[in-house]
Amino acid sequence: DEGELEPAMPVATTPQPTPLSPPHTGAVTGVVELLSFLRDPGFAGRRFAEMGDVFETVLAGQPQVFVRGAGPVADLMGQTGSLEGWWPASVSELLGPCSLANRNGEAHLARRRAVGRLFSAQALKGYAPGIARICDKVCAGLAAAPQPVALAQWMRPFAFEVIAEEVLGLTPEGREGLYEEFEIWTRGLFSVPIAYPTSRLARAKGARRRLLHRIHGLLP
């Protein structure tokens, strides 16, 4: 009849793929995982060998996904809308609200463009002679050491001198005492996020204030 409705025709639909979860270590609270992570240099390597280039675990109650390899990392970095920086509270506080690492989205991109000018090809060419001179000084110190030394303990002073002298243009006299404050600051980065008077975080916050005050006074 004219008034009857025709039965609805079946419509073919393409099933949507179900998002795949990475293999999980089975950790629940993550306390044992955290101890293993802090104590065992092969923590990630063994799990990658067992579970592949992407795996999930829990560290001290915080879900974590470990990723390695060009393909998985490129896939991750391509999902810009799903990425957001995260740091422990102590790190976030000591870096400050204007830090590149503490910004996301457009604010992050704008700050990265500003900071990027300091590391353009032209800028790096200008830094190169000074960096080479500082490298020569470090190499001479290592060669003169009476016994083998851990290279890592030379790298922070080296990096600090390069940034202070070549990027910020501070003189040796102007940066006197700054490295000691910088060391206090770095020791507080991954500390307990409670700033009681004698805590690492409180000392690091004090060092940060003094560093900013000194650098503001030294820069033109």
CORVEN-V979920 format. One record per helix or strand of 3 or more residues. SS is the DSSP state (H for helix, E for strand). FROM is the first residue (numbers start at 1). TO is the last residue. If there is no record, write none. Layout:
ss=SS from=FROM to=TO
ss=SS from=FROM to=TO
This chain:
ss=H from=31 to=39
ss=H from=43 to=51
ss=E from=54 to=59
ss=E from=62 to=67
ss=H from=70 to=77
ss=H from=80 to=82
ss=H from=89 to=95
ss=H from=100 to=102
ss=H from=105 to=119
ss=H from=121 to=144
ss=H from=152 to=167
ss=H from=178 to=187
ss=H from=200 to=218
